[in-house]
Amino acid sequence: MKAGQPVHLWRTRVTVSTGGVTQDQTLPTMATIAGPFFGKETDGADLVARRALQGKVEVGTPVVVDPLVPDAPLPAPSGSAK
């Protein structure tokens, strides 16, 4: 500092390994999770895994459809998927 030269004090790197999401979608969550690590010395990488996306799949009763009957009607859905 006395020499008037900037000194690199630390580096914080934050990455996301999920495809199909944008920086706008992930950055607020990533910054919140990474916040406690800013400015702290570590002995190496600190890995934090957190799922940001949530979903639910409901599977109805399986139905066997004969592939040899080309005009056979498909069974009506027994439940709704969300």
Helices and strands as residue ranges (DSSP letters): H 23-34, G 35-37
